Amino acid sequence: MRSLNTLKKGETGVVQNLGAAGAIRRRLQDIGLIPGTQVQCLGVSPMGDPAAYFIRGAVIALRGEDAAGVFLE
């Protein structure tokens, strides 16, 4: 199983489940990261963190540690 933080610029994936817990899990769900959602990596900052993702019509920046809790199909 692949996590969201492994996507390279231009790659897409579909959310399978969330491994995060607590407040960060709720935040990820609130921005639309639920099973079946398609996500595209738009780019990664020069230092490698954070990365920008296209999620349900919005561009969202996520830290690598938060994106690691999102698992893709």
PDB file of N, CA, C and O in Angstrom:
ATOM      1  N   MET A   1       0.854  -1.174   0.000  1.00  0.00           N
ATOM      2  CA  MET A   1       0.000   0.000   0.000  1.00  0.00           C
ATOM      3  C   MET A   1       0.901   1.239   0.000  1.00  0.00           C
ATOM      4  O   MET A   1       1.899   1.296   0.718  1.00  0.00           O
ATOM      5  N   ARG A   2       0.539   2.202  -0.798  1.00  0.00           N
ATOM      6  CA  ARG A   2       1.326   3.416  -0.982  1.00  0.00           C
ATOM      7  C   ARG A   2       0.700   4.567  -0.198  1.00  0.00           C
ATOM      8  O   ARG A   2      -0.524   4.657  -0.107  1.00  0.00           O
ATOM      9  N   SER A   3       1.521   5.443   0.366  1.00  0.00           N
ATOM     10  CA  SER A   3       0.973   6.589   1.095  1.00  0.00           C
ATOM     11  C   SER A   3       1.049   7.846   0.229  1.00  0.00           C
ATOM     12  O   SER A   3       1.820   7.913  -0.728  1.00  0.00           O
ATOM     13  N   LEU A   4       0.248   8.821   0.581  1.00  0.00           N
ATOM     14  CA  LEU A   4       0.131  10.056  -0.195  1.00  0.00           C
ATOM     15  C   LEU A   4       1.465  10.784  -0.322  1.00  0.00           C
ATOM     16  O   LEU A   4       1.739  11.383  -1.362  1.00  0.00           O
ATOM     17  N   ASN A   5       2.292  10.744   0.706  1.00  0.00           N
ATOM     18  CA  ASN A   5       3.554  11.483   0.653  1.00  0.00           C
ATOM     19  C   ASN A   5       4.568  10.893  -0.328  1.00  0.00           C
ATOM     20  O   ASN A   5       5.621  11.492  -0.548  1.00  0.00           O
ATOM     21  N   THR A   6       4.277   9.738  -0.919  1.00  0.00           N
ATOM     22  CA  THR A   6       5.194   9.149  -1.907  1.00  0.00           C
ATOM     23  C   THR A   6       4.877   9.567  -3.339  1.00  0.00           C
ATOM     24  O   THR A   6       5.641   9.250  -4.250  1.00  0.00           O
ATOM     25  N   LEU A   7       3.760  10.275  -3.557  1.00  0.00           N
ATOM     26  CA  LEU A   7       3.420  10.719  -4.912  1.00  0.00           C
ATOM     27  C   LEU A   7       4.423  11.753  -5.398  1.00  0.00           C
ATOM     28  O   LEU A   7       4.824  12.645  -4.649  1.00  0.00           O
ATOM     29  N   LYS A   8       4.816  11.630  -6.631  1.00  0.00           N
ATOM     30  CA  LYS A   8       5.693  12.607  -7.278  1.00  0.00           C
ATOM     31  C   LYS A   8       4.826  13.597  -8.051  1.00  0.00           C
ATOM     32  O   LYS A   8       3.642  13.349  -8.280  1.00  0.00           O
ATOM     33  N   LYS A   9       5.416  14.706  -8.447  1.00  0.00           N
ATOM     34  CA  LYS A   9       4.696  15.736  -9.197  1.00  0.00           C
ATOM     35  C   LYS A   9       4.030  15.127 -10.432  1.00  0.00           C
ATOM     36  O   LYS A   9       4.680  14.455 -11.232  1.00  0.00           O
ATOM     37  N   GLY A  10       2.721  15.374 -10.575  1.00  0.00           N
ATOM     38  CA  GLY A  10       1.963  14.889 -11.715  1.00  0.00           C
ATOM     39  C   GLY A  10       1.296  13.537 -11.497  1.00  0.00           C
ATOM     40  O   GLY A  10       0.418  13.162 -12.274  1.00  0.00           O
ATOM     41  N   GLU A  11       1.681  12.803 -10.475  1.00  0.00           N
ATOM     42  CA  GLU A  11       1.086  11.491 -10.214  1.00  0.00           C
ATOM     43  C   GLU A  11      -0.248  11.644  -9.491  1.00  0.00           C
ATOM     44  O   GLU A  11      -0.473  12.612  -8.764  1.00  0.00           O
ATOM     45  N   THR A  12      -1.123  10.670  -9.706  1.00  0.00           N
ATOM     46  CA  THR A  12      -2.423  10.668  -9.036  1.00  0.00           C
ATOM     47  C   THR A  12      -2.612   9.356  -8.292  1.00  0.00           C
ATOM     48  O   THR A  12      -1.951   8.355  -8.565  1.00  0.00           O
ATOM     49  N   GLY A  13      -3.527   9.397  -7.355  1.00  0.00           N
ATOM     50  CA  GLY A  13      -3.880   8.203  -6.600  1.00  0.00           C
ATOM     51  C   GLY A  13      -5.291   8.350  -6.063  1.00  0.00           C
ATOM     52  O   GLY A  13      -5.856   9.443  -6.064  1.00  0.00           O
ATOM     53  N   VAL A  14      -5.851   7.251  -5.609  1.00  0.00           N
ATOM     54  CA  VAL A  14      -7.194   7.238  -5.038  1.00  0.00           C
ATOM     55  C   VAL A  14      -7.078   6.818  -3.573  1.00  0.00           C
ATOM     56  O   VAL A  14      -6.454   5.804  -3.260  1.00  0.00           O
ATOM     57  N   VAL A  15      -7.676   7.596  -2.688  1.00  0.00           N
ATOM     58  CA  VAL A  15      -7.609   7.315  -1.254  1.00  0.00           C
ATOM     59  C   VAL A  15      -8.293   5.984  -0.951  1.00  0.00           C
ATOM     60  O   VAL A  15      -9.427   5.744  -1.365  1.00  0.00           O
ATOM     61  N   GLN A  16      -7.586   5.130  -0.225  1.00  0.00           N
ATOM     62  CA  GLN A  16      -8.151   3.853   0.206  1.00  0.00           C
ATOM     63  C   GLN A  16      -8.609   3.957   1.664  1.00  0.00           C
ATOM     64  O   GLN A  16      -9.731   3.575   1.995  1.00  0.00           O
ATOM     65  N   ASN A  17      -7.737   4.474   2.528  1.00  0.00           N
ATOM     66  CA  ASN A  17      -8.120   4.679   3.927  1.00  0.00           C
ATOM     67  C   ASN A  17      -7.167   5.651   4.600  1.00  0.00           C
ATOM     68  O   ASN A  17      -6.139   6.027   4.037  1.00  0.00           O
ATOM     69  N   LEU A  18      -7.525   6.054   5.821  1.00  0.00           N
ATOM     70  CA  LEU A  18      -6.703   6.970   6.606  1.00  0.00           C
ATOM     71  C   LEU A  18      -6.109   6.209   7.782  1.00  0.00           C
ATOM     72  O   LEU A  18      -6.820   5.520   8.513  1.00  0.00           O
ATOM     73  N   GLY A  19      -4.815   6.339   7.953  1.00  0.00           N
ATOM     74  CA  GLY A  19      -4.152   5.715   9.087  1.00  0.00           C
ATOM     75  C   GLY A  19      -3.942   6.702  10.226  1.00  0.00           C
ATOM     76  O   GLY A  19      -3.519   6.317  11.316  1.00  0.00           O
ATOM     77  N   ALA A  20      -4.236   7.967   9.976  1.00  0.00           N
ATOM     78  CA  ALA A  20      -4.076   9.006  11.002  1.00  0.00           C
ATOM     79  C   ALA A  20      -5.181   8.887  12.040  1.00  0.00           C
ATOM     80  O   ALA A  20      -6.242   8.320  11.783  1.00  0.00           O
ATOM     81  N   ALA A  21      -4.906   9.436  13.221  1.00  0.00           N
ATOM     82  CA  ALA A  21      -5.894   9.404  14.300  1.00  0.00           C
ATOM     83  C   ALA A  21      -6.060  10.786  14.911  1.00  0.00           C
ATOM     84  O   ALA A  21      -5.228  11.672  14.714  1.00  0.00           O
ATOM     85  N   GLY A  22      -7.127  10.953  15.643  1.00  0.00           N
ATOM     86  CA  GLY A  22      -7.343  12.186  16.387  1.00  0.00           C
ATOM     87  C   GLY A  22      -7.676  13.383  15.517  1.00  0.00           C
ATOM     88  O   GLY A  22      -8.381  13.269  14.514  1.00  0.00           O
ATOM     89  N   ALA A  23      -7.154  14.529  15.920  1.00  0.00           N
ATOM     90  CA  ALA A  23      -7.476  15.793  15.257  1.00  0.00           C
ATOM     91  C   ALA A  23      -7.014  15.827  13.807  1.00  0.00           C
ATOM     92  O   ALA A  23      -7.709  16.379  12.953  1.00  0.00           O
ATOM     93  N   ILE A  24      -5.854  15.247  13.513  1.00  0.00           N
ATOM     94  CA  ILE A  24      -5.363  15.292  12.124  1.00  0.00           C
ATOM     95  C   ILE A  24      -6.245  14.429  11.230  1.00  0.00           C
ATOM     96  O   ILE A  24      -6.456  14.768  10.066  1.00  0.00           O
ATOM     97  N   ARG A  25      -6.763  13.323  11.749  1.00  0.00           N
ATOM     98  CA  ARG A  25      -7.685  12.491  10.963  1.00  0.00           C
ATOM     99  C   ARG A  25      -8.919  13.303  10.584  1.00  0.00           C
ATOM    100  O   ARG A  25      -9.359  13.273   9.435  1.00  0.00           O
ATOM    101  N   ARG A  26      -9.474  14.026  11.548  1.00  0.00           N
ATOM    102  CA  ARG A  26     -10.664  14.845  11.299  1.00  0.00           C
ATOM    103  C   ARG A  26     -10.363  15.941  10.276  1.00  0.00           C
ATOM    104  O   ARG A  26     -11.185  16.221   9.403  1.00  0.00           O
ATOM    105  N   ARG A  27      -9.193  16.558  10.382  1.00  0.00           N
ATOM    106  CA  ARG A  27      -8.814  17.613   9.434  1.00  0.00           C
ATOM    107  C   ARG A  27      -8.694  17.054   8.019  1.00  0.00           C
ATOM    108  O   ARG A  27      -9.161  17.675   7.063  1.00  0.00           O
ATOM    109  N   LEU A  28      -8.072  15.887   7.884  1.00  0.00           N
ATOM    110  CA  LEU A  28      -7.932  15.269   6.567  1.00  0.00           C
ATOM    111  C   LEU A  28      -9.301  14.933   5.977  1.00  0.00           C
ATOM    112  O   LEU A  28      -9.518  15.109   4.778  1.00  0.00           O
ATOM    113  N   GLN A  29     -10.215  14.455   6.802  1.00  0.00           N
ATOM    114  CA  GLN A  29     -11.565  14.172   6.329  1.00  0.00           C
ATOM    115  C   GLN A  29     -12.280  15.459   5.928  1.00  0.00           C
ATOM    116  O   GLN A  29     -12.996  15.490   4.927  1.00  0.00           O
ATOM    117  N   ASP A  30     -12.086  16.514   6.705  1.00  0.00           N
ATOM    118  CA  ASP A  30     -12.733  17.795   6.415  1.00  0.00           C
ATOM    119  C   ASP A  30     -12.298  18.389   5.072  1.00  0.00           C
ATOM    120  O   ASP A  30     -13.088  19.058   4.406  1.00  0.00           O
ATOM    121  N   ILE A  31     -11.043  18.146   4.672  1.00  0.00           N
ATOM    122  CA  ILE A  31     -10.584  18.687   3.385  1.00  0.00           C
ATOM    123  C   ILE A  31     -10.917  17.751   2.223  1.00  0.00           C
ATOM    124  O   ILE A  31     -10.574  18.035   1.076  1.00  0.00           O
ATOM    125  N   GLY A  32     -11.588  16.631   2.522  1.00  0.00           N
ATOM    126  CA  GLY A  32     -12.078  15.762   1.457  1.00  0.00           C
ATOM    127  C   GLY A  32     -11.323  14.479   1.248  1.00  0.00           C
ATOM    128  O   GLY A  32     -11.597  13.759   0.288  1.00  0.00           O
ATOM    129  N   LEU A  33     -10.383  14.168   2.110  1.00  0.00           N
ATOM    130  CA  LEU A  33      -9.627  12.927   1.963  1.00  0.00           C
ATOM    131  C   LEU A  33     -10.386  11.781   2.620  1.00  0.00           C
ATOM    132  O   LEU A  33     -10.143  11.417   3.770  1.00  0.00           O
ATOM    133  N   ILE A  34     -11.308  11.233   1.849  1.00  0.00           N
ATOM    134  CA  ILE A  34     -12.102  10.089   2.280  1.00  0.00           C
ATOM    135  C   ILE A  34     -11.946   8.996   1.219  1.00  0.00           C
ATOM    136  O   ILE A  34     -11.580   9.300   0.084  1.00  0.00           O
ATOM    137  N   PRO A  35     -12.212   7.745   1.558  1.00  0.00           N
ATOM    138  CA  PRO A  35     -12.051   6.666   0.580  1.00  0.00           C
ATOM    139  C   PRO A  35     -12.777   6.962  -0.736  1.00  0.00           C
ATOM    140  O   PRO A  35     -13.931   7.390  -0.749  1.00  0.00           O
ATOM    141  N   GLY A  36     -12.061   6.720  -1.846  1.00  0.00           N
ATOM    142  CA  GLY A  36     -12.611   6.946  -3.176  1.00  0.00           C
ATOM    143  C   GLY A  36     -12.242   8.286  -3.783  1.00  0.00           C
ATOM    144  O   GLY A  36     -12.500   8.508  -4.966  1.00  0.00           O
ATOM    145  N   THR A  37     -11.647   9.184  -3.015  1.00  0.00           N
ATOM    146  CA  THR A  37     -11.278  10.503  -3.522  1.00  0.00           C
ATOM    147  C   THR A  37      -9.996  10.431  -4.336  1.00  0.00           C
ATOM    148  O   THR A  37      -9.008   9.841  -3.898  1.00  0.00           O
ATOM    149  N   GLN A  38     -10.013  11.032  -5.520  1.00  0.00           N
ATOM    150  CA  GLN A  38      -8.817  11.091  -6.348  1.00  0.00           C
ATOM    151  C   GLN A  38      -7.977  12.291  -5.932  1.00  0.00           C
ATOM    152  O   GLN A  38      -8.504  13.380  -5.705  1.00  0.00           O
ATOM    153  N   VAL A  39      -6.664  12.084  -5.833  1.00  0.00           N
ATOM    154  CA  VAL A  39      -5.727  13.121  -5.405  1.00  0.00           C
ATOM    155  C   VAL A  39      -4.589  13.191  -6.412  1.00  0.00           C
ATOM    156  O   VAL A  39      -4.085  12.162  -6.862  1.00  0.00           O
ATOM    157  N   GLN A  40      -4.187  14.410  -6.765  1.00  0.00           N
ATOM    158  CA  GLN A  40      -3.054  14.601  -7.676  1.00  0.00           C
ATOM    159  C   GLN A  40      -2.011  15.458  -6.990  1.00  0.00           C
ATOM    160  O   GLN A  40      -2.343  16.474  -6.379  1.00  0.00           O
ATOM    161  N   CYS A  41      -0.751  15.058  -7.085  1.00  0.00           N
ATOM    162  CA  CYS A  41       0.351  15.855  -6.555  1.00  0.00           C
ATOM    163  C   CYS A  41       0.700  16.925  -7.592  1.00  0.00           C
ATOM    164  O   CYS A  41       1.044  16.615  -8.732  1.00  0.00           O
ATOM    165  N   LEU A  42       0.604  18.180  -7.176  1.00  0.00           N
ATOM    166  CA  LEU A  42       0.908  19.292  -8.081  1.00  0.00           C
ATOM    167  C   LEU A  42       2.363  19.728  -7.980  1.00  0.00           C
ATOM    168  O   LEU A  42       2.897  20.334  -8.909  1.00  0.00           O
ATOM    169  N   GLY A  43       2.993  19.429  -6.876  1.00  0.00           N
ATOM    170  CA  GLY A  43       4.393  19.801  -6.715  1.00  0.00           C
ATOM    171  C   GLY A  43       4.832  19.682  -5.277  1.00  0.00           C
ATOM    172  O   GLY A  43       4.023  19.603  -4.353  1.00  0.00           O
ATOM    173  N   VAL A  44       6.143  19.672  -5.117  1.00  0.00           N
ATOM    174  CA  VAL A  44       6.747  19.566  -3.800  1.00  0.00           C
ATOM    175  C   VAL A  44       7.671  20.762  -3.627  1.00  0.00           C
ATOM    176  O   VAL A  44       8.343  21.166  -4.575  1.00  0.00           O
ATOM    177  N   SER A  45       7.713  21.330  -2.433  1.00  0.00           N
ATOM    178  CA  SER A  45       8.576  22.480  -2.189  1.00  0.00           C
ATOM    179  C   SER A  45      10.041  22.077  -2.394  1.00  0.00           C
ATOM    180  O   SER A  45      10.367  20.892  -2.323  1.00  0.00           O
ATOM    181  N   PRO A  46      10.918  23.039  -2.645  1.00  0.00           N
ATOM    182  CA  PRO A  46      12.334  22.717  -2.887  1.00  0.00           C
ATOM    183  C   PRO A  46      12.995  21.930  -1.757  1.00  0.00           C
ATOM    184  O   PRO A  46      13.910  21.141  -1.998  1.00  0.00           O
ATOM    185  N   MET A  47      12.538  22.141  -0.537  1.00  0.00           N
ATOM    186  CA  MET A  47      13.117  21.419   0.601  1.00  0.00           C
ATOM    187  C   MET A  47      12.438  20.057   0.811  1.00  0.00           C
ATOM    188  O   MET A  47      12.847  19.288   1.681  1.00  0.00           O
ATOM    189  N   GLY A  48      11.407  19.763   0.018  1.00  0.00           N
ATOM    190  CA  GLY A  48      10.730  18.475   0.087  1.00  0.00           C
ATOM    191  C   GLY A  48       9.491  18.428   0.960  1.00  0.00           C
ATOM    192  O   GLY A  48       8.782  17.422   0.975  1.00  0.00           O
ATOM    193  N   ASP A  49       9.219  19.506   1.688  1.00  0.00           N
ATOM    194  CA  ASP A  49       8.066  19.515   2.586  1.00  0.00           C
ATOM    195  C   ASP A  49       7.615  20.956   2.782  1.00  0.00           C
ATOM    196  O   ASP A  49       8.454  21.778   3.148  1.00  0.00           O
ATOM    197  N   PRO A  50       6.379  21.319   2.570  1.00  0.00           N
ATOM    198  CA  PRO A  50       5.215  20.492   2.261  1.00  0.00           C
ATOM    199  C   PRO A  50       5.073  20.249   0.755  1.00  0.00           C
ATOM    200  O   PRO A  50       5.886  20.706  -0.049  1.00  0.00           O
ATOM    201  N   ALA A  51       4.022  19.520   0.406  1.00  0.00           N
ATOM    202  CA  ALA A  51       3.686  19.268  -0.993  1.00  0.00           C
ATOM    203  C   ALA A  51       2.276  19.789  -1.242  1.00  0.00           C
ATOM    204  O   ALA A  51       1.454  19.855  -0.328  1.00  0.00           O
ATOM    205  N   ALA A  52       2.010  20.158  -2.496  1.00  0.00           N
ATOM    206  CA  ALA A  52       0.689  20.660  -2.887  1.00  0.00           C
ATOM    207  C   ALA A  52      -0.073  19.555  -3.611  1.00  0.00           C
ATOM    208  O   ALA A  52       0.463  18.884  -4.493  1.00  0.00           O
ATOM    209  N   TYR A  53      -1.343  19.380  -3.218  1.00  0.00           N
ATOM    210  CA  TYR A  53      -2.186  18.345  -3.803  1.00  0.00           C
ATOM    211  C   TYR A  53      -3.488  18.959  -4.289  1.00  0.00           C
ATOM    212  O   TYR A  53      -4.016  19.886  -3.674  1.00  0.00           O
ATOM    213  N   PHE A  54      -4.005  18.434  -5.403  1.00  0.00           N
ATOM    214  CA  PHE A  54      -5.307  18.844  -5.929  1.00  0.00           C
ATOM    215  C   PHE A  54      -6.320  17.833  -5.408  1.00  0.00           C
ATOM    216  O   PHE A  54      -6.302  16.660  -5.783  1.00  0.00           O
ATOM    217  N   ILE A  55      -7.215  18.316  -4.527  1.00  0.00           N
ATOM    218  CA  ILE A  55      -8.191  17.450  -3.863  1.00  0.00           C
ATOM    219  C   ILE A  55      -9.575  18.059  -4.026  1.00  0.00           C
ATOM    220  O   ILE A  55      -9.844  19.140  -3.504  1.00  0.00           O
ATOM    221  N   ARG A  56     -10.449  17.375  -4.744  1.00  0.00           N
ATOM    222  CA  ARG A  56     -11.843  17.815  -4.908  1.00  0.00           C
ATOM    223  C   ARG A  56     -11.973  19.281  -5.322  1.00  0.00           C
ATOM    224  O   ARG A  56     -12.783  20.022  -4.767  1.00  0.00           O
ATOM    225  N   GLY A  57     -11.166  19.689  -6.303  1.00  0.00           N
ATOM    226  CA  GLY A  57     -11.278  21.044  -6.842  1.00  0.00           C
ATOM    227  C   GLY A  57     -10.508  22.114  -6.099  1.00  0.00           C
ATOM    228  O   GLY A  57     -10.592  23.288  -6.461  1.00  0.00           O
ATOM    229  N   ALA A  58      -9.764  21.749  -5.075  1.00  0.00           N
ATOM    230  CA  ALA A  58      -8.991  22.720  -4.301  1.00  0.00           C
ATOM    231  C   ALA A  58      -7.530  22.279  -4.222  1.00  0.00           C
ATOM    232  O   ALA A  58      -7.225  21.087  -4.258  1.00  0.00           O
ATOM    233  N   VAL A  59      -6.642  23.253  -4.116  1.00  0.00           N
ATOM    234  CA  VAL A  59      -5.226  22.966  -3.926  1.00  0.00           C
ATOM    235  C   VAL A  59      -4.931  23.063  -2.434  1.00  0.00           C
ATOM    236  O   VAL A  59      -5.174  24.093  -1.805  1.00  0.00           O
ATOM    237  N   ILE A  60      -4.404  21.978  -1.879  1.00  0.00           N
ATOM    238  CA  ILE A  60      -4.137  21.878  -0.450  1.00  0.00           C
ATOM    239  C   ILE A  60      -2.666  21.517  -0.249  1.00  0.00           C
ATOM    240  O   ILE A  60      -2.149  20.615  -0.909  1.00  0.00           O
ATOM    241  N   ALA A  61      -1.995  22.219   0.661  1.00  0.00           N
ATOM    242  CA  ALA A  61      -0.614  21.885   1.022  1.00  0.00           C
ATOM    243  C   ALA A  61      -0.635  21.044   2.291  1.00  0.00           C
ATOM    244  O   ALA A  61      -1.280  21.403   3.276  1.00  0.00           O
ATOM    245  N   LEU A  62       0.070  19.930   2.258  1.00  0.00           N
ATOM    246  CA  LEU A  62       0.144  19.040   3.416  1.00  0.00           C
ATOM    247  C   LEU A  62       1.602  18.733   3.752  1.00  0.00           C
ATOM    248  O   LEU A  62       2.429  18.535   2.861  1.00  0.00           O
ATOM    249  N   ARG A  63       1.900  18.698   5.033  1.00  0.00           N
ATOM    250  CA  ARG A  63       3.224  18.273   5.477  1.00  0.00           C
ATOM    251  C   ARG A  63       3.373  16.781   5.207  1.00  0.00           C
ATOM    252  O   ARG A  63       2.389  16.042   5.174  1.00  0.00           O
ATOM    253  N   GLY A  64       4.605  16.353   5.017  1.00  0.00           N
ATOM    254  CA  GLY A  64       4.875  14.950   4.744  1.00  0.00           C
ATOM    255  C   GLY A  64       4.383  14.019   5.823  1.00  0.00           C
ATOM    256  O   GLY A  64       3.867  12.942   5.524  1.00  0.00           O
ATOM    257  N   GLU A  65       4.535  14.417   7.095  1.00  0.00           N
ATOM    258  CA  GLU A  65       4.106  13.547   8.197  1.00  0.00           C
ATOM    259  C   GLU A  65       2.593  13.375   8.221  1.00  0.00           C
ATOM    260  O   GLU A  65       2.095  12.328   8.635  1.00  0.00           O
ATOM    261  N   ASP A  66       1.849  14.407   7.777  1.00  0.00           N
ATOM    262  CA  ASP A  66       0.390  14.290   7.715  1.00  0.00           C
ATOM    263  C   ASP A  66      -0.035  13.463   6.502  1.00  0.00           C
ATOM    264  O   ASP A  66      -0.951  12.646   6.595  1.00  0.00           O
ATOM    265  N   ALA A  67       0.629  13.677   5.367  1.00  0.00           N
ATOM    266  CA  ALA A  67       0.303  12.935   4.149  1.00  0.00           C
ATOM    267  C   ALA A  67       0.658  11.455   4.280  1.00  0.00           C
ATOM    268  O   ALA A  67       0.090  10.622   3.573  1.00  0.00           O
ATOM    269  N   ALA A  68       1.588  11.116   5.170  1.00  0.00           N
ATOM    270  CA  ALA A  68       1.976   9.723   5.355  1.00  0.00           C
ATOM    271  C   ALA A  68       0.852   8.878   5.948  1.00  0.00           C
ATOM    272  O   ALA A  68       0.878   7.652   5.847  1.00  0.00           O
ATOM    273  N   GLY A  69      -0.134   9.528   6.567  1.00  0.00           N
ATOM    274  CA  GLY A  69      -1.256   8.819   7.149  1.00  0.00           C
ATOM    275  C   GLY A  69      -2.399   8.576   6.192  1.00  0.00           C
ATOM    276  O   GLY A  69      -3.438   8.051   6.590  1.00  0.00           O
ATOM    277  N   VAL A  70      -2.224   8.954   4.916  1.00  0.00           N
ATOM    278  CA  VAL A  70      -3.256   8.747   3.893  1.00  0.00           C
ATOM    279  C   VAL A  70      -2.768   7.655   2.956  1.00  0.00           C
ATOM    280  O   VAL A  70      -1.745   7.811   2.290  1.00  0.00           O
ATOM    281  N   PHE A  71      -3.501   6.548   2.906  1.00  0.00           N
ATOM    282  CA  PHE A  71      -3.082   5.409   2.084  1.00  0.00           C
ATOM    283  C   PHE A  71      -3.888   5.346   0.789  1.00  0.00           C
ATOM    284  O   PHE A  71      -5.098   5.574   0.778  1.00  0.00           O
ATOM    285  N   LEU A  72      -3.186   5.030  -0.302  1.00  0.00           N
ATOM    286  CA  LEU A  72      -3.778   5.044  -1.648  1.00  0.00           C
ATOM    287  C   LEU A  72      -3.935   3.627  -2.181  1.00  0.00           C
ATOM    288  O   LEU A  72      -3.251   2.700  -1.750  1.00  0.00           O
ATOM    289  N   GLU A  73      -4.862   3.485  -3.138  1.00  0.00           N
ATOM    290  CA  GLU A  73      -5.077   2.188  -3.808  1.00  0.00           C
ATOM    291  C   GLU A  73      -3.962   1.960  -4.788  1.00  0.00           C
ATOM    292  O   GLU A  73      -3.935   0.932  -5.465  1.00  0.00           O
TER     293      GLU A  73
END
